[in-house]
Amino acid sequence: MHPAVGSARNAVRASLEEAGWPSRILVACSGGPDSLALSAAVAHFARRGRIPAPGGGSHPLEAGAVVVDHQLQEGSGEVARTTARVLAELGLEPVRVVAVEVQLAGEGPEAAARSARHAALLAEATERGADAVLLGHTLDDQAEQVLLGLARGSGPRALGAMRRVRGRFVRPFLGLRRADTLDVCVAEGLEPWFDPTNEDPTFMRSRVRSAIMPFLEAELGPGVAEGLARTASLLGADADYLDDEARRAYTALAEVGPQGAEVGPQGAVLRRVVLDADSLRALPSALRGRVLSLAVTELGGQPTFERLGAVERLLDRRGSAGPIEVPGRVSAYREPRRKGARRSEPYGRLVLVSHR
């Protein structure tokens, strides 16, 4: 057995153990080398109906596959159907081709395609009673994601990038290189499809993959991709901890409508979140911004770095009382001091209101 095939199968087994040994899974496959190699590794266990556990014993396993046709390229339907036939020959059952409509308005084509694809995969998983959907992202994808996040000035959650298990999505190959998946395809006699957009310089990720990462490896020496992926792992663990702490603080501080909800134009009742300003100000900065982000998200808004900073400045006793507008039709303001209060007395609470 080729070493890459063994590594791929071990990666699948380890990821399913981390996911709690789901007995019914789906593999998302585009026909590219990464997802095709993943499909072959999963099919090895699915044909036997069980997957061995460390230390002995085994767990039942049923595995199907989904091929998402984004309909963005000429001939994409034929590529999807050919991929589905290969997956069925590998022993995955059932195999479904799902065509999606990618809504390009409001976000870039890559993000829009990802949103449509993930929605379709989750819908298929729900319909078939699957506990997990396996995706073929590799260590190289992880490194590229971190590099893109650094270029955009992202925080630790974005730099933490992809996790091996998050919700129903499982990514077994985050410890394998893209070259390993090509080796698996060769060893298994599979002919992958190569997406032409991966070489299209119109897309930033394609430029990172084809030009920037090779340049960094040439100038800084080997190991750049592994270093970036390690950064993602470390920051992801930190971000998880801070997010958990922020959720605890938010639960303790937030008063969420409808109690005390405000009345807007035409008598509409507006949902709102009220936070005690002094308690919020006392939080460490790393938690304060996260708590504000949770409040905005609670009301259906889209927290951004700049707007959250403006909301946080409302806590400054000398600053404006607002309102501050946040994307998603959310506004924030600081209540004034009570009438007749001394200058030494604190300002009122921080209020975020949804105008939906």
Secondary structure, DSSP 8 states (H G I E B T S, - for coil): --HHHHHHHHHHHHHHHHTT--SEEEEE--SSHHHHHHHHHHHHHHTTTEEE-TTS-EEE-EEEEEEEE---STTHHHHHHHHHHHHHHHT-SSEEEEE-----TTS-HHHHHHHHHHHHHHHHHHHHT-SEEE----HHHHHHHHHHHHHHT--HHHHT---SEETTEE-GGGGS-HHHHHHHHHHTT------GGGG-TTSHHHHIIIIIHHHHHHHH-TTHHHHHHHHHHHHHHHHHHHHHHHHHHHHHHEEETTTT-EE-GGG-EE-EEEE-HHHHHHS-HHHHHHHHHHHHHHTT----HHHHHHHHGGGSTTS----EEETTTEEEEE----TT--TTS----EEEEE--
